[in-house]
Each structure stands twice: as structure tokens, then as C-alpha cells.
Amino acid sequence: MVWALIIAGLVILADQLTKHFLYGISMSLIGDFLWIEEAFNTGASFGMLKNGTVLFIAISTPLILAMIWVLLSKRKEFTKFLKICVGILLGGTIGNYIDRIWLGGVRDFIYFKSINFAIFNVADIAITVGSIMLATYLIIDIVKGIRKEKQKKNISEEK
């Protein structure tokens, strides 16, 4: 789906541009609440699996290929909404993948200082939003499937 690929491209562009222009700056955007603050992460979220760059590249490569396959697939079960979710995830994954390959880790810079939340970047936001959207979609799809099965069972029992 073209839109999902465009979304992925826009996420990658936004991620790489913000990292280029904002990484390395330390400044308040909103008092002590929101800061631009430099952090270089060789692990996963919240610093887990520190120095896991090679592992994350190895995991990300087949995931990126699988997401591209989903977006290019003509399968009917891959709805437009599902492809948009995957496009957002793909953009975020590639954004951090680029950093890991070229820099050996990920550039993070968005910091909610007042609550001391983990420092993150635009790719991380896309991965989080895409994951929540995908999980919601899958839960709704499962519930719909269960309802259809119950309806079929009820109809067959009535006969």
C-alpha cells in the first residue's frame, strides 16, 4: 500500500532530521517539564540490554523485511488500517536501524525531565504508537472472530 510506505518514509525523515538538528543540544522547551537532552543508547528502551547493537540489528533486519512484505502484499486479510500500523512501525524501526548501523547506537533527545522519564526520539514514538495501534487492531479483530464463531454456533444449534 502506497500510503503506508509514504507514512514510513515520513517517519524516517522526521526521525533523522530531528536527530540531526536536535541531538547534542541541551535546552528547556517547557520549563522543567520537557527538555532536549542528549543521550546515546546502545540498548533497548530504558537502557535494557546495553551494548546490544549487534543483537538489535540482527533482530531488526528480518522484521523490516517482513514489514515490507506485509506492505507490498495483496492479501485481503492485510487491511488498509493494518498496513498503516505496519508503516508507522516500519518507519520507526528503520529510523533507529539507521543509527545502529552507522553510529553503533541510537541518538535520543526528548526528555520529560520533571518526571525523569527515559530519553527517547521520534522513531521510538512511532514504534510505540504503531505498536499500540496494531495491538488494538488485533484485539478488535480477535473479538470480531469470536463473535462470528458464536453466531455460527448459535445458528447451527437452532437448526
MDTraj code that builds the backbone (N, CA, C; nanometers):
import mdtraj as md
import numpy as np

residues = "MET VAL TRP ALA LEU ILE ILE ALA GLY LEU VAL ILE LEU ALA ASP GLN LEU THR LYS HIS PHE LEU TYR GLY ILE SER MET SER LEU ILE GLY ASP PHE LEU TRP ILE GLU GLU ALA PHE ASN THR GLY ALA SER PHE GLY MET LEU LYS ASN GLY THR VAL LEU PHE ILE ALA ILE SER THR PRO LEU ILE LEU ALA MET ILE TRP VAL LEU LEU SER LYS ARG LYS GLU PHE THR LYS PHE LEU LYS ILE CYS VAL GLY ILE LEU LEU GLY GLY THR ILE GLY ASN TYR ILE ASP ARG ILE TRP LEU GLY GLY VAL ARG ASP PHE ILE TYR PHE LYS SER ILE ASN PHE ALA ILE PHE ASN VAL ALA ASP ILE ALA ILE THR VAL GLY SER ILE MET LEU ALA THR TYR LEU ILE ILE ASP ILE VAL LYS GLY ILE ARG LYS GLU LYS GLN LYS LYS ASN ILE SER GLU GLU LYS".split()
xyz = np.array([
    [0.0844, -0.1183, 0.0000],
    [0.0000, 0.0000, 0.0000],
    [0.0886, 0.1242, 0.0000],
    [0.0629, 0.2100, -0.0925],
    [0.1454, 0.3281, -0.1132],
    [0.1430, 0.4207, 0.0090],
    [0.0238, 0.4415, 0.0683],
    [0.0136, 0.5324, 0.1828],
    [0.0986, 0.4861, 0.2996],
    [0.0991, 0.3581, 0.3248],
    [0.1773, 0.3054, 0.4370],
    [0.3265, 0.3257, 0.4118],
    [0.3699, 0.3092, 0.2881],
    [0.5114, 0.3327, 0.2551],
    [0.5457, 0.4815, 0.2663],
    [0.4526, 0.5684, 0.2273],
    [0.4746, 0.7123, 0.2422],
    [0.4845, 0.7487, 0.3901],
    [0.3957, 0.6909, 0.4723],
    [0.3995, 0.7154, 0.6167],
    [0.5335, 0.6700, 0.6734],
    [0.5781, 0.5511, 0.6347],
    [0.7075, 0.5008, 0.6818],
    [0.8188, 0.5972, 0.6427],
    [0.8165, 0.6435, 0.5182],
    [0.9178, 0.7379, 0.4720],
    [0.9154, 0.8696, 0.5488],
    [0.7959, 0.9198, 0.5789],
    [0.7839, 1.0441, 0.6550],
    [0.8343, 1.0279, 0.7982],
    [0.8064, 0.9116, 0.8576],
    [0.8569, 0.8854, 0.9931],
    [1.0098, 0.8819, 0.9915],
    [1.0670, 0.8120, 0.8947],
    [1.2136, 0.8042, 0.8835],
    [1.2721, 0.9445, 0.8653],
    [1.2125, 1.0223, 0.7769],
    [1.2601, 1.1583, 0.7508],
    [1.2518, 1.2446, 0.8770],
    [1.1366, 1.2421, 0.9436],
    [1.1194, 1.3218, 1.0664],
    [1.2187, 1.2779, 1.1735],
    [1.2376, 1.1474, 1.1869],
    [1.3307, 1.0954, 1.2872],
    [1.4738, 1.1397, 1.2583],
    [1.5175, 1.1208, 1.1367],
    [1.6567, 1.1528, 1.1038],
    [1.6824, 1.3042, 1.1060],
    [1.5860, 1.3834, 1.0607],
    [1.6041, 1.5286, 1.0643],
    [1.6084, 1.5808, 1.2082],
    [1.5179, 1.5327, 1.2927],
    [1.5191, 1.5794, 1.4321],
    [1.6465, 1.5356, 1.5026],
    [1.6925, 1.4162, 1.4743],
    [1.8186, 1.3707, 1.5349],
    [1.9343, 1.4579, 1.4863],
    [1.9338, 1.4903, 1.3586],
    [2.0423, 1.5717, 1.3026],
    [2.0459, 1.7111, 1.3645],
    [1.9283, 1.7737, 1.3775],
    [1.9243, 1.9124, 1.4232],
    [1.9151, 1.9288, 1.5750],
    [1.8619, 1.8294, 1.6468],
    [1.8403, 1.8470, 1.7897],
    [1.9350, 1.7674, 1.8790],
    [1.9946, 1.6617, 1.8250],
    [2.0846, 1.5811, 1.9073],
    [2.2101, 1.6619, 1.9398],
    [2.2486, 1.6599, 2.0645],
    [2.3664, 1.7334, 2.1083],
    [2.3319, 1.8662, 2.1729],
    [2.2052, 1.9041, 2.1663],
    [2.1605, 2.0284, 2.2289],
    [2.1038, 1.9951, 2.3669],
    [2.1272, 2.0813, 2.4613],
    [2.0648, 2.0676, 2.5929],
    [1.9915, 2.1976, 2.6228],
    [1.8573, 2.1898, 2.6240],
    [1.7787, 2.3107, 2.6489],
    [1.6375, 2.2755, 2.6921],
    [1.5780, 2.3667, 2.7658],
    [1.4403, 2.3502, 2.8096],
    [1.3456, 2.3948, 2.6991],
    [1.2425, 2.3159, 2.6756],
    [1.1363, 2.3570, 2.5841],
    [1.0161, 2.4087, 2.6618],
    [0.9862, 2.3406, 2.7740],
    [0.8743, 2.3800, 2.8603],
    [0.9204, 2.3665, 3.0051],
    [0.9796, 2.4727, 3.0575],
    [1.0252, 2.4727, 3.1966],
    [1.1086, 2.3506, 3.2314],
    [1.0783, 2.2913, 3.3473],
    [1.1451, 2.1667, 3.3862],
    [1.0704, 2.0440, 3.3360],
    [0.9633, 2.0660, 3.2593],
    [0.8826, 1.9540, 3.2125],
    [0.9444, 1.8849, 3.0916],
    [0.9650, 1.9585, 2.9824],
    [1.0126, 1.8988, 2.8569],
    [1.1451, 1.9617, 2.8159],
    [1.2440, 1.8761, 2.7951],
    [1.3790, 1.9191, 2.7583],
    [1.4262, 1.8488, 2.6321],
    [1.5195, 1.9116, 2.5651],
    [1.6014, 1.8458, 2.4639],
    [1.7305, 1.8126, 2.5371],
    [1.7624, 1.6859, 2.5443],
    [1.8793, 1.6411, 2.6214],
    [1.9422, 1.5218, 2.5486],
    [2.0683, 1.5298, 2.5247],
    [2.1424, 1.4271, 2.4500],
    [2.1600, 1.2983, 2.5309],
    [2.1316, 1.1848, 2.4660],
    [2.1614, 1.0540, 2.5241],
    [2.1888, 0.9572, 2.4094],
    [2.2924, 0.8793, 2.4225],
    [2.3274, 0.7798, 2.3215],
    [2.2997, 0.6423, 2.3806],
    [2.2133, 0.5656, 2.3139],
    [2.1650, 0.4396, 2.3686],
    [2.2116, 0.3220, 2.2831],
    [2.2898, 0.2334, 2.3407],
    [2.3336, 0.1128, 2.2700],
    [2.2456, -0.0073, 2.3043],
    [2.1392, 0.0174, 2.3796],
    [2.0488, -0.0900, 2.4200],
    [1.9089, -0.0666, 2.3678],
    [1.8131, -0.1208, 2.4429],
    [1.6712, -0.1061, 2.4081],
    [1.6101, 0.0033, 2.4937],
    [1.4801, 0.0041, 2.5015],
    [1.4082, 0.1018, 2.5842],
    [1.4570, 0.0981, 2.7276],
    [1.4648, 0.2167, 2.7863],
    [1.5048, 0.2324, 2.9253],
    [1.6441, 0.1756, 2.9524],
    [1.7282, 0.1679, 2.8486],
    [1.8659, 0.1224, 2.8653],
    [1.8815, -0.0276, 2.8844],
    [1.7742, -0.1047, 2.8634],
    [1.7855, -0.2503, 2.8768],
    [1.8758, -0.3062, 2.7666],
    [1.9410, -0.4158, 2.7959],
    [2.0304, -0.4835, 2.7016],
    [2.1369, -0.3885, 2.6464],
    [2.2014, -0.3165, 2.7364],
    [2.3069, -0.2228, 2.6983],
    [2.4113, -0.2943, 2.6128],
    [2.4645, -0.2252, 2.5156],
    [2.5634, -0.2775, 2.4202],
    [2.5072, -0.3914, 2.3346],
    [2.3769, -0.3867, 2.3091],
    [2.3127, -0.4906, 2.2290],
    [2.2925, -0.4511, 2.0839],
    [2.3753, -0.3614, 2.0339],
    [2.3588, -0.3099, 1.8976],
    [2.3550, -0.4206, 1.7938],
    [2.4470, -0.5138, 1.7996],
    [2.4524, -0.6229, 1.7006],
    [2.3256, -0.7076, 1.7096],
    [2.2820, -0.7361, 1.8311],
    [2.1587, -0.8132, 1.8517],
    [2.0399, -0.7404, 1.7899],
    [2.0292, -0.6097, 1.8131],
    [1.9156, -0.5346, 1.7603],
    [1.9191, -0.5228, 1.6088],
    [2.0361, -0.5146, 1.5510],
    [2.0465, -0.5155, 1.4043],
    [2.0023, -0.6519, 1.3513],
    [2.0470, -0.7582, 1.4173],
    [2.0108, -0.8942, 1.3746],
    [1.8605, -0.9188, 1.3861],
    [1.7983, -0.8662, 1.4899],
    [1.6538, -0.8830, 1.5076],
    [1.5766, -0.7929, 1.4112],
    [1.6241, -0.6710, 1.3935],
    [1.5523, -0.5732, 1.3115],
    [1.5520, -0.6091, 1.1631],
    [1.6593, -0.6681, 1.1136],
    [1.6691, -0.6964, 0.9697],
    [1.5540, -0.7835, 0.9196],
    [1.5289, -0.9014, 0.9777],
    [1.4150, -0.9804, 0.9278],
    [1.2794, -0.9147, 0.9575],
    [1.2699, -0.8382, 1.0669],
    [1.1442, -0.7687, 1.0961],
    [1.1148, -0.6628, 0.9908],
    [1.2167, -0.5897, 0.9504],
    [1.1993, -0.4885, 0.8456],
    [1.1554, -0.5552, 0.7153],
    [1.2194, -0.6647, 0.6807],
    [1.1819, -0.7368, 0.5579],
    [1.0387, -0.7891, 0.5661],
    [0.9988, -0.8405, 0.6824],
    [0.8621, -0.8904, 0.6999],
    [0.7604, -0.7765, 0.6887],
    [0.7932, -0.6615, 0.7470],
    [0.7010, -0.5479, 0.7389],
    [0.6870, -0.4985, 0.5951],
    [0.7969, -0.4949, 0.5219],
    [0.7910, -0.4550, 0.3807],
    [0.7054, -0.5544, 0.3029],
    [0.7210, -0.6833, 0.3309],
    [0.6400, -0.7860, 0.2644],
    [0.4910, -0.7624, 0.2918],
    [0.4551, -0.7335, 0.4175],
    [0.3151, -0.7061, 0.4517],
    [0.2643, -0.5867, 0.3714],
    [0.3443, -0.4809, 0.3644],
    [0.3001, -0.3607, 0.2935],
    [0.2854, -0.3826, 0.1437],
    [0.3668, -0.4688, 0.0861],
    [0.3602, -0.4938, -0.0578],
    [0.2643, -0.6061, -0.0946],
    [0.2195, -0.6806, 0.0040],
    [0.1323, -0.7951, -0.0185],
    [-0.0069, -0.7517, -0.0635],
    [-0.0674, -0.8332, -0.1443],
    [-0.2041, -0.8088, -0.1917],
    [-0.3062, -0.8933, -0.1147],
    [-0.2630, -0.9558, -0.0058],
    [-0.3534, -1.0424, 0.0711],
    [-0.4695, -0.9613, 0.1282],
    [-0.5900, -1.0146, 0.1148],
    [-0.7110, -0.9451, 0.1582],
    [-0.7140, -0.9230, 0.3093],
    [-0.6573, -1.0156, 0.3857],
    [-0.6610, -1.0012, 0.5318],
    [-0.5718, -0.8879, 0.5824],
    [-0.4825, -0.8370, 0.4982],
    [-0.3999, -0.7231, 0.5358],
    [-0.4751, -0.5953, 0.4983],
    [-0.5553, -0.5474, 0.5910],
    [-0.6401, -0.4306, 0.5659],
    [-0.5563, -0.3031, 0.5545],
    [-0.6204, -0.1972, 0.5082],
    [-0.5521, -0.0683, 0.4973],
    [-0.5042, -0.0211, 0.6347],
    [-0.5904, -0.0361, 0.7362],
    [-0.5522, 0.0075, 0.8700],
    [-0.4329, -0.0720, 0.9218],
    [-0.4341, -0.2020, 0.8999],
    [-0.3209, -0.2853, 0.9415],
    [-0.1923, -0.2388, 0.8736],
    [-0.2017, -0.2086, 0.7458],
    [-0.0833, -0.1635, 0.6726],
    [-0.0349, -0.0271, 0.7213],
    [-0.1263, 0.0591, 0.7620],
    [-0.0854, 0.1880, 0.8181],
    [-0.0113, 0.1658, 0.9495],
    [-0.0635, 0.0763, 1.0342],
    [0.0055, 0.0421, 1.1599],
    [0.1469, -0.0082, 1.1306],
    [0.1574, -0.0978, 1.0348],
    [0.2870, -0.1547, 0.9988],
    [0.3776, -0.0475, 0.9381],
    [0.3218, 0.0432, 0.8607],
    [0.4009, 0.1523, 0.8031],
    [0.4622, 0.2414, 0.9110],
    [0.3838, 0.2726, 1.0148],
    [0.4351, 0.3528, 1.1259],
    [0.5466, 0.2767, 1.1978],
    [0.5224, 0.1490, 1.2242],
    [0.6251, 0.0656, 1.2885],
    [0.7510, 0.0554, 1.2029],
    [0.7325, 0.0373, 1.0737],
    [0.8466, 0.0257, 0.9823],
    [0.9310, 0.1530, 0.9843],
    [0.8663, 0.2679, 0.9784],
    [0.9398, 0.3939, 0.9813],
    [1.0220, 0.4087, 1.1083],
    [0.9617, 0.3785, 1.2230],
    [1.0338, 0.3871, 1.3497],
    [1.1483, 0.2881, 1.3584],
    [1.1216, 0.1674, 1.3122],
    [1.2257, 0.0634, 1.3173],
    [1.3443, 0.1008, 1.2291],
    [1.3165, 0.1479, 1.1093],
    [1.4255, 0.1865, 1.0190],
    [1.4988, 0.3102, 1.0720],
    [1.4261, 0.4031, 1.1326],
    [1.4911, 0.5222, 1.1891],
    [1.5987, 0.4849, 1.2898],
    [1.5659, 0.3958, 1.3819],
    [1.6656, 0.3527, 1.4806],
    [1.7691, 0.2575, 1.4193],
    [1.7283, 0.1798, 1.3194],
    [1.8179, 0.0872, 1.2497],
    [1.9318, 0.1644, 1.1826],
    [1.8977, 0.2755, 1.1205],
    [1.9988, 0.3596, 1.0546],
    [2.1043, 0.4031, 1.1572],
    [2.0580, 0.4503, 1.2730],
    [2.1520, 0.4929, 1.3774],
    [2.2399, 0.3767, 1.4229],
    [2.1799, 0.2618, 1.4431],
    [2.2573, 0.1472, 1.4933],
    [2.3649, 0.1048, 1.3930],
    [2.3297, 0.1047, 1.2656],
    [2.4274, 0.0639, 1.1639],
    [2.5392, 0.1666, 1.1504],
    [2.5060, 0.2957, 1.1426],
    [2.6060, 0.3977, 1.1158],
    [2.6784, 0.4483, 1.2395],
    [2.6100, 0.4441, 1.3551],
    [2.6688, 0.5045, 1.4747],
    [2.6945, 0.4051, 1.5876],
    [2.6414, 0.2841, 1.5757],
    [2.6608, 0.1840, 1.6809],
    [2.5641, 0.1975, 1.7970],
    [2.4668, 0.2852, 1.7844],
    [2.3653, 0.3055, 1.8871],
    [2.2665, 0.4099, 1.8394],
    [2.1692, 0.4406, 1.9232],
    [2.0598, 0.5286, 1.8846],
    [2.0727, 0.6642, 1.9543],
    [2.0503, 0.7698, 1.8771],
    [2.0505, 0.9056, 1.9325],
    [1.9129, 0.9380, 1.9897],
    [1.9091, 0.9649, 2.1187],
    [1.7860, 1.0042, 2.1873],
    [1.8006, 1.1477, 2.2350],
    [1.6869, 1.2214, 2.2417],
    [1.6977, 1.3625, 2.2814],
    [1.5719, 1.4195, 2.3443],
    [1.4588, 1.3518, 2.3415],
    [1.3354, 1.4045, 2.4010],
    [1.3286, 1.3557, 2.5455],
    [1.3172, 1.4502, 2.6381],
    [1.3282, 1.4156, 2.7797],
    [1.2221, 1.4878, 2.8617],
    [1.1356, 1.4118, 2.9282],
    [1.0411, 1.4681, 3.0241],
    [1.1119, 1.4731, 3.1590],
    [1.1822, 1.5840, 3.1784],
    [1.2725, 1.5977, 3.2928],
    [1.1994, 1.5950, 3.4269],
    [1.0849, 1.6601, 3.4368],
    [1.0162, 1.6714, 3.5662],
    [0.9723, 1.5358, 3.6212],
    [0.9510, 1.4389, 3.5325],
    [0.9142, 1.3047, 3.5804],
    [1.0288, 1.2060, 3.5610],
    [1.1422, 1.2566, 3.5142],
    [1.2616, 1.1756, 3.4917],
    [1.2318, 1.0510, 3.4077],
    [1.1559, 1.0724, 3.3006],
    [1.1220, 0.9628, 3.2094],
    [1.2388, 0.9369, 3.1156],
    [1.2484, 0.8169, 3.0636],
    [1.3574, 0.7805, 2.9719],
    [1.3650, 0.8784, 2.8551],
    [1.4853, 0.9061, 2.8114],
    [1.5067, 0.9938, 2.6958],
    [1.4820, 0.9106, 2.5701],
    [1.4102, 0.9681, 2.4734],
    [1.3710, 0.8916, 2.3552],
    [1.3765, 0.9799, 2.2317],
    [1.3314, 0.9270, 2.1180],
    [1.3364, 1.0011, 1.9922],
    [1.2086, 0.9794, 1.9116],
    [1.2008, 1.0381, 1.7940],
    [1.0817, 1.0280, 1.7088],
    [1.0570, 0.8834, 1.6659],
    [1.1620, 0.8083, 1.6347],
    [1.1448, 0.6676, 1.5968],
    [1.0806, 0.5886, 1.7113],
    [1.1227, 0.6164, 1.8335],
    [1.0643, 0.5482, 1.9493],
    [0.9152, 0.5798, 1.9629],
    [0.8791, 0.7053, 1.9373],
    [0.7382, 0.7443, 1.9420],
    [0.6599, 0.6649, 1.8373],
    [0.7134, 0.6570, 1.7155],
    [0.6451, 0.5840, 1.6082],
    [0.6300, 0.4357, 1.6427],
    [0.7335, 0.3763, 1.6980],
    [0.7264, 0.2348, 1.7362],
    [0.6200, 0.2141, 1.8440],
    [0.6143, 0.3047, 1.9407],
    [0.5152, 0.2941, 2.0481],
    [0.3734, 0.3123, 1.9939],
    [0.3518, 0.4175, 1.9170],
    [0.2185, 0.4446, 1.8613],
    [0.1759, 0.3315, 1.7671],
    [0.2655, 0.2897, 1.6786],
    [0.2341, 0.1808, 1.5860],
    [0.2028, 0.0512, 1.6587],
    [0.2752, 0.0225, 1.7651],
    [0.2505, -0.0997, 1.8431],
    [0.1153, -0.0957, 1.9124],
    [0.0811, 0.0191, 1.9696],
    [-0.0490, 0.0331, 2.0366],
    [-0.1621, 0.0202, 1.9342],
    [-0.1462, 0.0850, 1.8195],
    [-0.2478, 0.0744, 1.7144],
    [-0.2623, -0.0695, 1.6664],
    [-0.1492, -0.1376, 1.6444],
    [-0.1525, -0.2757, 1.5968],
    [-0.2152, -0.3683, 1.7007],
    [-0.1789, -0.3518, 1.8273],
    [-0.2366, -0.4349, 1.9336],
    [-0.3874, -0.4129, 1.9424],
    [-0.4308, -0.2880, 1.9343],
    [-0.5737, -0.2573, 1.9386],
    [-0.6457, -0.3216, 1.8202],
    [-0.5875, -0.3086, 1.7028],
    [-0.6449, -0.3692, 1.5815],
    [-0.6585, -0.5205, 1.5982],
    [-0.5532, -0.5848, 1.6467],
    [-0.5558, -0.7304, 1.6617],
    [-0.6576, -0.7753, 1.7661],
    [-0.6687, -0.7026, 1.8757],
    [-0.7678, -0.7365, 1.9785],
    [-0.9091, -0.7250, 1.9208],
    [-0.9363, -0.6166, 1.8507],
    [-1.0683, -0.5987, 1.7887],
    [-1.0945, -0.7088, 1.6879],
    [-0.9958, -0.7446, 1.6086],
    [-1.0092, -0.8498, 1.5082],
    [-1.0383, -0.9853, 1.5740],
    [-0.9713, -1.0141, 1.6837],
    [-0.9940, -1.1394, 1.7565],
    [-1.1354, -1.1424, 1.8137],
    [-1.1787, -1.0312, 1.8735],
    [-1.3142, -1.0248, 1.9299],
    [-1.4182, -1.0433, 1.8200],
    [-1.3976, -0.9803, 1.7053],
    [-1.4896, -0.9978, 1.5923],
    [-1.4950, -1.1443, 1.5494],
    [-1.3799, -1.2092, 1.5444],
    [-1.3742, -1.3512, 1.5065],
    [-1.4483, -1.4394, 1.6059],
    [-1.4344, -1.4105, 1.7336],
    [-1.5044, -1.4870, 1.8372],
    [-1.6546, -1.4680, 1.8228],
    [-1.6981, -1.3452, 1.7983],
    [-1.8413, -1.3181, 1.7797],
    [-1.8966, -1.3933, 1.6594],
    [-1.8217, -1.3943, 1.5493],
    [-1.8659, -1.4662, 1.4293],
    [-1.8796, -1.6150, 1.4578],
    [-1.7837, -1.6706, 1.5293],
    [-1.7890, -1.8134, 1.5640],
    [-1.9097, -1.8440, 1.6521],
    [-1.9386, -1.7566, 1.7487],
    [-2.0553, -1.7748, 1.8358],
    [-2.1841, -1.7672, 1.7548],
    [-2.1909, -1.6734, 1.6600],
    [-2.3092, -1.6598, 1.5764],
    [-2.3293, -1.7850, 1.4918],
    [-2.2200, -1.8360, 1.4352],
    [-2.2292, -1.9598, 1.3547],
    [-2.2756, -2.0757, 1.4409],
    [-2.2233, -2.0846, 1.5611],
    [-2.2587, -2.1932, 1.6534],
    [-2.4059, -2.1826, 1.6912],
    [-2.4524, -2.0607, 1.7213],
    [-2.5919, -2.0402, 1.7589],
    [-2.6863, -2.0736, 1.6447],
    [-2.6494, -2.0360, 1.5231],
    [-2.7318, -2.0656, 1.4053],
    [-2.7385, -2.2160, 1.3825],
    [-2.6267, -2.2857, 1.3947],
    [-2.6246, -2.4304, 1.3735],
    [-2.7010, -2.5042, 1.4847],
    [-2.7003, -2.4510, 1.6060],
    [-2.7732, -2.5131, 1.7162],
    [-2.9234, -2.4939, 1.7012],
    [-2.9647, -2.3842, 1.6399],
    [-3.1057, -2.3569, 1.6196],
    [-3.1671, -2.4495, 1.5147],
    [-3.0881, -2.5001, 1.4258],
    [-3.1379, -2.5866, 1.3183],
    [-3.1590, -2.7211, 1.3668],
])
top = md.Topology()
chain = top.add_chain()
for i, resn in enumerate(residues, 1):
    res = top.add_residue(resn, chain, resSeq=i)
    for name in ("N", "CA", "C"):
        top.add_atom(name, md.element.get_by_symbol(name[0]), res)
traj = md.Trajectory(xyz[None], top)
